[in-house]
Amino acid sequence: MEDVIVVGGSFAGLSAAMYLARARRRLLVADSGHPRNRYSVRSHGVLALDGREGSEILRSARAQLLEYSTGDLADARVERVIRREHPLSFEVSTSEGQRFASRRLILATGLVDQRPGIPGLEERWGKSVFHCPYCDGYEFGGAPIGVLATVPLSVHFAEIVADWGDVTLFTNGSIAVDAAGRAGLRRRGVRLEEGVVTALEGGSNGGLELVRLEGGGTVPIRALFIATLFQQAAPFAQDLGCELTEHPRGPLVRTDESKRTTVDGVYAAGDMARPTHSIPSAIADGATAGTSAHQSLVVETTDP
Ligand SMILES: Cc1cc2nc3c(=O)[nH]c(=O)nc-3n(C[C@H](O)[C@H](O)[C@H](O)COP(=O)(O)OP(=O)(O)OC[C@H]3O[C@@H](n4cnc5c(N)ncnc54)[C@H](O)[C@@H]3O)c2cc1C
């Protein structure tokens, strides 16, 4: 029996695992190898690792974890998680039929972006179409930048992105902008384009040159930002009865400051349980979840 199983071994999961391994606890990380940023090569804004390849950061973290004698990795897709009481324990089954058991469970399975089905968008995701200006805006500083609306909050998002370049907000028929919204956009120098976007075109190796509109009009654009709608990548939090919160962009797992979910013994870390998404935040959440899970094991073994 492991002390802790971590489902999802990317930035949040490996960080949780590192804390547990350093606390000399037996742990297993099960991971299916699809981190959310796998579409882009370089990761930005990660202290001391700015511009490094995301896959390289994860490779190095996995190797460091395996140097601890109590840490283990399973490259596997988890299919089912069962929680038992008296004593509290978890059984995790993978698609290849392996079964593992633990006393605590950390979920770090991330989110899946629901990208709009606009021709030319998919092949540019992570190259010239992004979700986060803090991660990928700097490289396009001062250039013509688009924001593609998905939810009313996209108006505010466009006001923020205006710090990175010359911004056009494409409503694409998905939101209506009221007078206050228009005034805010004018104040930030953001142009409003209310036509339907029919295609993204141009550039090589995933680059972008223009946004094409219904009726044939085009707008020159070098990078497009989308506050994507998202889904939970895995159903385990819901299956176990953990409470979810409805963020305007999708469901998130509710946790307290210690990354405890509403179900005893279950922790959630990284994008799946927070409204803002970045590698540094996922790493921080993982460290918190790892610490909390460890301390709950200590309390259990010292209870009379
Ligand atoms: C295109 C793009 C570019 C980005 N660039 C940056 C950047 O430059 N800087 C930055 O700070 N952030 C960036 N981000 C955000 C960053 O990718 C996320 O914030 C970060 O990956 C969240 O880490 P996580 O561990 O919570 O989830 P993820 O990295 O999504 O990892 C979840 C892990 O769980 C695994 N998993 C899911 N289901 C199962 C299952 N059933 N069984 C086993 N394993 C499972 C997945 O395979 C995956 O490995 C970018 C995001 C995108 C989309």
Ligand as a Chemical Component Dictionary entry (heavy atoms), coordinates in Angstrom:
data_LIG
# 
_chem_comp.id                   LIG 
_chem_comp.type                 NON-POLYMER 
_chem_comp.pdbx_formal_charge   0 
_chem_comp.three_letter_code    LIG 
# 
loop_
_chem_comp_atom.comp_id 
_chem_comp_atom.atom_id 
_chem_comp_atom.alt_atom_id 
_chem_comp_atom.type_symbol 
_chem_comp_atom.charge 
_chem_comp_atom.model_Cartn_x 
_chem_comp_atom.model_Cartn_y 
_chem_comp_atom.model_Cartn_z 
_chem_comp_atom.pdbx_ordinal 
LIG C1  C1  C 0 -0.634 26.227 -25.428 1  
LIG C2  C2  C 0 -0.312 26.482 -23.973 2  
LIG C3  C3  C 0 0.875  27.100 -23.639 3  
LIG C4  C4  C 0 1.184  27.334 -22.310 4  
LIG N1  N1  N 0 2.337  27.981 -22.012 5  
LIG C5  C5  C 0 2.626  28.239 -20.719 6  
LIG C6  C6  C 0 3.830  28.937 -20.389 7  
LIG O1  O1  O 0 4.609  29.344 -21.268 8  
LIG N2  N2  N 0 4.068  29.191 -19.074 9  
LIG C7  C7  C 0 3.205  28.789 -18.078 10 
LIG O2  O2  O 0 3.478  29.054 -16.910 11 
LIG N3  N3  N 0 2.061  28.119 -18.375 12 
LIG C8  C8  C 0 1.765  27.836 -19.660 13 
LIG N4  N4  N 0 0.601  27.173 -19.964 14 
LIG C9  C9  C 0 -0.266 26.718 -18.864 15 
LIG C10 C10 C 0 0.254  25.388 -18.312 16 
LIG O3  O3  O 0 0.360  24.453 -19.372 17 
LIG C11 C11 C 0 -0.696 24.820 -17.234 18 
LIG O4  O4  O 0 -0.980 25.818 -16.278 19 
LIG C12 C12 C 0 -0.006 23.624 -16.560 20 
LIG O5  O5  O 0 0.276  22.617 -17.515 21 
LIG C13 C13 C 0 -0.901 23.050 -15.462 22 
LIG O6  O6  O 0 -0.245 21.960 -14.884 23 
LIG P1  P1  P 0 -1.107 20.772 -14.228 24 
LIG O7  O7  O 0 -0.106 19.835 -13.659 25 
LIG O8  O8  O 0 -2.172 21.313 -13.359 26 
LIG O9  O9  O 0 -1.897 20.102 -15.452 27 
LIG P2  P2  P 0 -1.340 19.490 -16.809 28 
LIG O10 O10 O 0 -0.002 20.035 -17.157 29 
LIG O11 O11 O 0 -2.423 19.643 -17.818 30 
LIG O12 O12 O 0 -1.130 17.951 -16.477 31 
LIG C14 C14 C 0 -2.173 17.066 -16.201 32 
LIG C15 C15 C 0 -1.571 15.670 -16.304 33 
LIG O13 O13 O 0 -2.551 14.714 -15.883 34 
LIG C16 C16 C 0 -2.510 13.631 -16.776 35 
LIG N5  N5  N 0 -3.808 12.938 -16.751 36 
LIG C17 C17 C 0 -5.043 13.393 -17.081 37 
LIG N6  N6  N 0 -5.958 12.418 -16.973 38 
LIG C18 C18 C 0 -5.279 11.318 -16.556 39 
LIG C19 C19 C 0 -5.678 9.978  -16.279 40 
LIG N7  N7  N 0 -6.938 9.563  -16.414 41 
LIG N8  N8  N 0 -4.725 9.099  -15.894 42 
LIG C20 C20 C 0 -3.428 9.476  -15.755 43 
LIG N9  N9  N 0 -3.005 10.741 -16.016 44 
LIG C21 C21 C 0 -3.920 11.638 -16.404 45 
LIG C22 C22 C 0 -2.225 14.250 -18.141 46 
LIG O14 O14 O 0 -1.709 13.303 -19.061 47 
LIG C23 C23 C 0 -1.188 15.308 -17.744 48 
LIG O15 O15 O 0 0.124  14.807 -17.796 49 
LIG C24 C24 C 0 0.273  26.937 -21.289 50 
LIG C25 C25 C 0 -0.923 26.306 -21.637 51 
LIG C26 C26 C 0 -1.224 26.087 -22.959 52 
LIG C27 C27 C 0 -2.535 25.433 -23.311 53 
# 
loop_
_chem_comp_bond.comp_id 
_chem_comp_bond.atom_id_1 
_chem_comp_bond.atom_id_2 
_chem_comp_bond.value_order 
_chem_comp_bond.pdbx_ordinal 
LIG C1  C2  SING 1  
LIG C2  C3  SING 2  
LIG C2  C26 DOUB 3  
LIG C3  C4  DOUB 4  
LIG C4  N1  SING 5  
LIG C4  C24 SING 6  
LIG N1  C5  DOUB 7  
LIG C5  C6  SING 8  
LIG C5  C8  SING 9  
LIG C6  O1  DOUB 10 
LIG C6  N2  SING 11 
LIG N2  C7  SING 12 
LIG C7  O2  DOUB 13 
LIG C7  N3  SING 14 
LIG N3  C8  DOUB 15 
LIG C8  N4  SING 16 
LIG N4  C9  SING 17 
LIG N4  C24 SING 18 
LIG C9  C10 SING 19 
LIG C10 O3  SING 20 
LIG C10 C11 SING 21 
LIG C11 O4  SING 22 
LIG C11 C12 SING 23 
LIG C12 O5  SING 24 
LIG C12 C13 SING 25 
LIG C13 O6  SING 26 
LIG O6  P1  SING 27 
LIG P1  O7  DOUB 28 
LIG P1  O8  SING 29 
LIG P1  O9  SING 30 
LIG O9  P2  SING 31 
LIG P2  O10 DOUB 32 
LIG P2  O11 SING 33 
LIG P2  O12 SING 34 
LIG O12 C14 SING 35 
LIG C14 C15 SING 36 
LIG C15 O13 SING 37 
LIG C15 C23 SING 38 
LIG O13 C16 SING 39 
LIG C16 N5  SING 40 
LIG C16 C22 SING 41 
LIG N5  C17 SING 42 
LIG N5  C21 SING 43 
LIG C17 N6  DOUB 44 
LIG N6  C18 SING 45 
LIG C18 C19 SING 46 
LIG C18 C21 DOUB 47 
LIG C19 N7  SING 48 
LIG C19 N8  DOUB 49 
LIG N8  C20 SING 50 
LIG C20 N9  DOUB 51 
LIG N9  C21 SING 52 
LIG C22 O14 SING 53 
LIG C22 C23 SING 54 
LIG C23 O15 SING 55 
LIG C24 C25 DOUB 56 
LIG C25 C26 SING 57 
LIG C26 C27 SING 58 
# 
